[in-house]
Amino acid sequence: MTNITFKGRLIDIDGNVLTNYEVVLWYLDHNPLIQNRELGKTLTDIHGDFNFAYLSDPDETLFNDNSTKIKVDIVFLDEKIFEITFTGNFKGEVTDFGIIEVKGPNRGVKGRILDDDGKPMEGLVVVAEGAGKNEAAIMDSSTIKLADRLSPVSLKNDYGLGKSKTDKNGFYEILYPPSHYSNFFNQKPDICVVVRDLLDVTELFKTEKFSAVSEPIKKVDDIYINRNWAEGWFVTLDGPEKSRFTYDNQLEILIDNKIELERVVQSINDSKSYVYLTQFEFDPDFVATFTSNDDNELTPKDVLVEVLGRAGERGVDVKIILNENLAVPDNYNEIRDYFKHSGVEVRKFKSHGLHVMHAKTLVVDGKEAFVIGSPLYTGLLGFTLSFN
């Protein structure tokens, strides 16, 4: 019996070594009617090297001529992504394939996240979202959007390809098998990268869509994020995961809608950084405050959409999330149209079937928050909790 050693090194197109990739060697018979023979398989080490021995019988004639063909398959996350065939005489004790540059389809993204001062951001959650180009176009069509709204379950997926966290130097790398996005019609994915906070809750940043990505590992430009907003306030509460927690808060119950809405308007008018509003229902004609004369006759003073619009004009980041569903009427389209030429961002909270998003909250500059009892709809009464 004779040991024949096969070895080599795997690198990507940028010269980086490929660790923990599976290498499978096949003997290709000259007769196409005879099944190819697997010689063996192994994994690359931390240097990208692979090395294994094939035990050859003395009477074996597999490697007796100079036109022997050996195929090397590269397997990543249980999927073959690349192959290369070598022809020659492999009768010697050691066969060194040298450096093999692995190309193949897209299988990952990588990049770095920094704060505004250029310092690395550690521990942020990074998600790669994507789908094949044709599939993405179909799911973005008006027909699918309508069917998705009528369906009791979502027809549109997030197309999560993979998830990772930034290391101490701010770097991330997300790897995934091509089957997560490819099919018979789609071989190149449309990809975007989403950055979330330390708790994997708040979306901090989303890149533009990279169309028909062909690079095996897509390199994304550096992403810059405000550190205070990314890290927020947190403490570790007897566990490995971080949770949001703040001290020295004050709670006030605002029973009367008049008092409540006057405080809401004042808070928005005093905002410096951001105003975030979620609402079950928001009438664009909703009047928040009134003036009265000596006869107690009320005159509308502050229409809430106008108050929010003025805050946006001052440079305040105003974001609104509104319920959209089939169970009750909603005002998403009207509010969206009102703010379409402004800097105010309006998004819908998709509820399928008869489910609704019932949250009614307002957060201003991270210093004051309102849990609102009533929707912003004329004629409805309630109470509000105010935190600061």
C-alpha positions in Angstrom: 0.0 0.0 0.0 1.3 3.5 -0.9 0.3 6.8 0.7 -0.2 9.6 -1.8 -0.5 13.0 -0.1 -2.6 15.7 -1.7 -2.2 19.3 -0.4 -2.9 22.9 -1.3 -4.1 26.2 0.0 -7.4 28.0 -0.6 -7.6 31.8 -0.9 -10.3 34.2 -2.1 -9.9 36.7 -4.9 -8.4 39.3 -2.5 -5.7 36.8 -1.3 -7.3 36.1 2.0 -7.0 32.5 3.2 -10.2 30.5 3.5 -10.6 28.7 6.8 -12.9 25.7 7.5 -13.8 25.1 3.9 -14.4 21.5 2.8 -12.2 20.2 0.1 -13.3 17.0 -1.8 -11.1 15.3 -4.4 -12.4 13.1 -7.2 -10.7 10.8 -9.7 -12.3 11.4 -13.1 -12.4 8.2 -15.1 -11.6 8.5 -18.9 -14.6 6.4 -19.5 -17.7 8.6 -19.1 -19.8 5.5 -18.4 -17.8 4.8 -15.2 -18.8 6.8 -12.1 -16.2 9.2 -10.7 -14.4 8.0 -7.6 -14.1 10.0 -4.5 -10.5 10.0 -3.2 -11.2 11.8 0.1 -12.2 15.0 1.8 -10.9 17.3 4.5 -11.2 20.8 5.9 -8.8 23.8 5.5 -7.0 24.9 8.6 -6.5 28.5 9.9 -3.9 29.1 7.2 -6.3 27.9 4.5 -4.2 24.7 4.0 -5.6 21.3 3.3 -3.6 18.0 3.5 -4.7 14.4 3.4 -3.4 11.1 2.3 -4.9 8.6 -0.1 -4.0 5.0 0.5 -3.2 3.5 -3.0 -3.1 -0.3 -3.6 0.1 -1.4 -5.4 -2.0 -2.9 -8.2 -4.1 0.2 -8.6 -3.8 1.9 -12.0 -5.6 5.2 -11.3 -2.6 7.3 -11.7 -0.5 5.5 -14.2 -0.6 7.9 -17.1 0.1 11.6 -17.6 -3.5 12.5 -18.5 -5.0 11.6 -15.2 -7.7 14.1 -14.1 -8.5 15.0 -10.5 -11.3 17.3 -9.7 -11.2 19.5 -6.6 -14.6 20.5 -5.2 -14.8 23.4 -2.7 -17.8 23.1 -0.3 -19.0 26.0 1.8 -21.8 25.6 4.4 -22.7 22.2 2.9 -23.0 23.6 -0.7 -20.5 23.2 -3.5 -19.4 26.7 -4.6 -16.4 26.1 -6.8 -14.5 23.3 -8.7 -11.3 23.0 -10.5 -9.8 20.1 -12.5 -6.1 19.2 -12.6 -4.5 17.0 -15.3 -1.2 15.2 -14.9 0.7 12.4 -13.4 -0.1 12.0 -9.7 1.9 8.8 -9.1 4.3 10.5 -6.7 4.1 10.5 -3.0 3.1 14.1 -2.7 0.9 16.1 -5.0 0.9 19.9 -4.3 -1.9 21.8 -6.0 -0.4 25.0 -4.8 -2.6 28.0 -4.2 -6.2 27.6 -5.4 -8.1 30.9 -5.9 -11.7 30.2 -5.1 -14.2 32.4 -7.0 -17.8 31.2 -7.3 -21.0 33.0 -6.5 -21.6 35.6 -3.7 -21.6 34.0 -0.3 -21.1 36.9 2.1 -20.6 40.6 2.9 -18.0 42.3 5.1 -17.2 45.8 6.3 -16.6 48.1 9.2 -18.7 50.3 11.5 -17.2 53.4 13.1 -18.6 56.3 15.2 -18.5 59.9 14.1 -14.9 60.2 15.5 -13.7 57.3 13.4 -13.5 54.9 16.4 -14.6 51.3 16.0 -18.1 50.3 17.2 -18.1 46.9 18.9 -21.1 44.6 19.5 -23.5 46.1 17.0 -25.8 43.6 15.2 -25.4 43.5 11.4 -27.8 41.8 9.1 -27.5 41.0 5.5 -30.8 41.1 3.6 -31.2 40.0 0.0 -32.9 38.0 -2.6 -32.4 37.0 -6.2 -33.0 39.9 -8.6 -36.1 38.4 -10.3 -37.6 37.3 -7.0 -37.0 40.8 -5.4 -38.7 42.4 -8.4 -41.7 40.1 -8.1 -42.1 40.7 -4.4 -41.9 44.5 -4.9 -44.7 44.5 -7.5 -48.0 46.2 -6.8 -49.9 42.8 -7.1 -47.9 41.2 -4.3 -48.1 44.3 -2.2 -51.9 44.2 -2.4 -52.1 40.4 -1.8 -49.7 40.9 1.2 -52.1 43.5 2.7 -55.1 41.2 2.3 -53.3 38.1 3.6 -53.6 37.1 7.3 -49.9 36.1 7.2 -47.0 38.0 5.5 -46.3 37.1 1.9 -43.1 39.3 1.9 -40.1 38.0 3.8 -37.3 39.9 5.2 -34.9 37.8 3.1 -32.4 37.5 6.0 -29.3 36.0 4.5 -27.3 36.1 7.7 -26.4 38.0 10.9 -23.2 38.9 12.7 -21.8 41.3 15.3 -19.0 43.8 15.0 -15.7 42.9 16.7 -13.6 45.1 18.9 -12.2 46.8 15.8 -15.6 47.4 14.3 -15.3 44.7 11.6 -18.1 42.4 10.6 -18.3 39.5 8.2 -21.6 37.7 7.3 -21.4 34.4 5.5 -24.2 32.4 3.9 -24.7 29.7 1.3 -25.8 30.8 -2.2 -29.0 28.8 -1.8 -30.3 31.4 0.5 -30.9 33.7 -2.5 -30.4 31.7 -5.7 -32.7 29.5 -7.7 -33.0 28.4 -11.3 -33.7 32.0 -12.4 -31.5 33.9 -9.9 -27.8 33.5 -9.6 -26.8 37.0 -8.4 -28.5 38.6 -5.4 -29.7 42.1 -4.6 -28.3 42.8 -1.1 -28.5 45.5 1.5 -26.9 45.7 5.0 -28.9 46.6 8.1 -27.2 47.8 11.3 -29.0 47.4 14.6 -28.2 48.4 18.1 -26.5 46.3 20.8 -29.9 44.7 21.7 -30.8 43.8 18.1 -33.9 46.0 18.5 -33.5 49.4 16.9 -32.5 49.8 13.2 -29.7 52.4 13.1 -28.7 52.3 9.5 -29.6 50.6 6.2 -27.4 50.8 3.1 -28.6 51.3 -0.4 -29.4 48.2 -2.4 -26.5 46.6 -4.1 -27.9 45.0 -7.3 -26.8 41.7 -8.9 -23.8 41.3 -6.6 -21.2 39.1 -8.2 -18.3 39.4 -5.8 -17.8 36.2 -3.7 -17.6 38.5 -0.6 -19.1 41.9 -1.1 -17.0 44.6 0.5 -19.2 47.4 1.9 -17.9 50.9 2.5 -17.3 52.0 6.1 -20.5 52.9 7.9 -20.6 55.8 10.4 -23.1 55.8 13.3 -23.6 58.2 16.3 -22.2 56.3 19.3 -24.7 57.6 21.8 -27.6 56.6 19.7 -26.1 53.2 18.9 -25.3 52.2 22.5 -28.1 54.0 24.3 -28.6 53.4 28.1 -28.1 49.9 29.2 -26.9 47.8 32.1 -26.4 44.0 32.5 -29.2 42.5 34.5 -27.8 39.3 35.9 -27.3 37.8 32.4 -25.1 37.9 29.4 -27.4 40.1 27.3 -27.6 43.8 27.7 -31.0 45.5 28.4 -32.1 49.1 28.3 -32.5 50.7 31.7 -32.5 54.2 33.1 -32.6 55.6 36.6 -34.2 58.7 38.2 -37.2 58.8 36.0 -40.3 60.7 36.9 -43.9 59.6 36.1 -46.9 61.9 35.8 -50.4 60.9 34.9 -52.2 63.4 32.7 -55.9 62.6 33.2 -57.3 65.4 31.1 -56.8 65.4 27.3 -56.5 69.2 27.3 -53.5 69.0 29.7 -52.1 66.1 27.9 -52.1 67.6 24.4 -50.8 71.0 25.6 -47.8 69.1 27.1 -47.4 67.1 23.9 -47.3 70.2 21.8 -45.0 72.0 24.2 -42.6 69.0 24.1 -42.5 68.9 20.3 -42.0 72.6 20.1 -39.1 72.4 22.5 -37.5 69.4 20.7 -33.9 69.8 19.6 -32.9 66.4 18.2 -35.7 64.0 17.4 -39.4 63.3 17.7 -40.7 59.7 17.3 -44.4 59.1 17.2 -46.3 55.8 17.0 -50.1 55.9 16.6 -53.1 53.6 16.2 -55.0 56.3 14.3 -54.0 59.8 13.3 -56.5 62.2 11.8 -54.5 64.8 9.7 -57.1 67.4 10.8 -56.7 66.5 14.5 -56.6 69.7 16.6 -54.4 69.4 19.6 -54.9 72.7 21.4 -57.6 75.4 21.5 -57.9 79.0 22.7 -61.1 80.2 24.4 -62.7 83.6 24.8 -64.7 85.0 27.7 -67.8 83.0 26.6 -65.7 79.7 26.6 -66.0 79.4 22.9 -63.1 77.3 21.6 -61.0 78.3 18.6 -58.5 75.7 17.1 -54.9 76.7 17.8 -52.5 73.9 17.1 -53.2 71.2 14.4 -50.8 68.4 15.3 -49.5 67.7 11.8 -48.5 71.4 11.5 -46.7 71.2 14.9 -44.7 68.2 13.7 -44.0 69.8 10.3 -42.6 72.9 12.0 -40.3 70.7 14.1 -39.1 69.0 10.9 -38.4 72.4 9.3 -36.2 73.3 12.3 -34.0 70.3 11.5 -35.5 67.9 14.1 -35.6 64.3 13.0 -39.4 63.5 12.9 -40.5 59.9 12.4 -44.0 58.6 12.5 -45.2 54.9 12.5 -48.9 54.4 11.8 -51.1 51.4 12.1 -52.2 50.0 8.7 -54.7 47.0 8.7 -58.0 45.8 7.5 -59.7 45.7 10.9 -60.3 49.4 11.4 -59.9 52.4 9.2 -56.5 54.0 9.2 -55.0 57.3 8.0 -51.7 56.2 6.8 -52.2 57.4 3.2 -53.4 60.8 4.3 -50.6 61.4 6.7 -48.0 60.1 4.2 -49.4 62.5 1.5 -49.4 65.4 3.9 -45.7 65.0 4.7 -44.5 63.8 1.3 -42.7 67.0 0.5 -41.2 67.5 3.9 -38.4 66.0 5.9 -40.8 64.1 8.1 -40.6 60.3 7.6 -43.8 58.3 7.7 -43.9 54.5 7.8 -46.7 52.0 8.1 -46.7 49.2 10.7 -48.0 46.3 8.7 -50.7 44.2 10.5 -52.0 41.2 8.7 -55.6 40.1 8.7 -57.6 41.4 11.7 -54.6 42.3 13.8 -53.7 45.9 14.6 -50.8 47.9 16.0 -52.4 49.6 19.1 -49.3 51.5 20.4 -49.7 55.2 21.0 -46.4 56.7 22.1 -44.3 59.8 21.7 -40.6 60.1 22.5 -38.8 63.4 22.3 -35.0 63.8 22.4 -34.6 60.7 24.6 -35.6 62.9 27.6 -39.4 62.9 27.6 -41.9 60.2 26.6 -45.7 60.0 26.5 -47.7 56.8 26.6 -50.9 58.2 25.1 -54.3 56.8 26.0 -56.4 58.0 23.0 -55.7 57.9 19.3 -55.1 61.2 17.7 -58.7 61.3 16.5 -61.3 63.9 17.2 -64.0 62.8 19.6 -62.0 60.2 21.5 -61.0 60.7 25.2 -58.5 59.1 27.4 -55.5 59.7 29.7 -51.8 59.8 29.2 -48.7 58.8 31.1 -45.8 61.2 30.8 -42.2 60.1 31.6 -39.2 62.4 31.9 
